[in-house]
């Protein structure tokens, strides 16, 4: 069992009010926790979220597995208008301890309706935590935190990060704080700020840059709401040059927000920061086109070198 599911099992054992709603059932989960807590749901995301909001308001702690992040769009009313508003509208009399898991994109060629990275849209919703882990270990730690959080959390996971995740080694899953970036790789010449799957690609690009004598720091944002502006500012100031890598298209993106925040905070000069985003097109079915749409190690390397533009690195 990988660490992400171990975090879930630990929480199920600890909290009898936790229920897992999904469109499939793991026999091992059902054998241990029973069909009342491991609920096989119809493929009706709006109904799943409506049901989960009611459970949370009644004192339960539901976890909803929507499979794909694109399916969130069919369930925006219960998530946006109900789950994130109930505490505010009742003056704190109700809370909605709801966790939603959904997968973003990978090289699976699933096409436009099954691959989406909607974290920028979700980050605009007050009352919602939006976590986008850059590694399987971070996904487990953030899920562990979400399963104790009093308010709604959406955890957006890149399938590729989980597909090759190592098996759990028996160590208890440590909770990771929301609103705190993680330096995945130290560096002195350039700071690469990355979100989700872009963290892996940025680490690969950093290896390529090292062969050219460029020391690149890679920062995993981890949560886009709340956003750790102080941590990002510190990482930016450490090198003076920043490349923000975001798998979402540029307009109104998290990359745009990070760029604006860092320039406003005077952590980096406007001329020494740039963003690399996905192209503003639906996710292609074609593997060849798919690779060209999203940032990859080669394009990150090119953008990093263009940003440095022959600057002395001594």
Secondary structure, DSSP 8 states (H G I E B T S, - for coil): -BHHHHHHHHHHHH-TTEEEEESS--HHHHHHH-TTTEEE--S-HHHHHHHHHHHHHTT-EEEEEEEEGGGGGGGHIIIIIIITTHHHHTTTS-----EEEEE---TT---TTT----HHHHHTSTT-EEEE-SSHHHHHHHHHHHTT-SS-EEEEE-HHHHHT--B--S-------TT--EEEE--SSEEEEE-THHHHHHHHHHHHHHTTT--EEEEE-EEEES--HHHHHHHHHHHS-EEEEEEEESTT-HHHHHHHHHHHTTSS-GGGEEEEEE-SS---SSHHHHHHHS--HHHHHHHHHHHHTT----
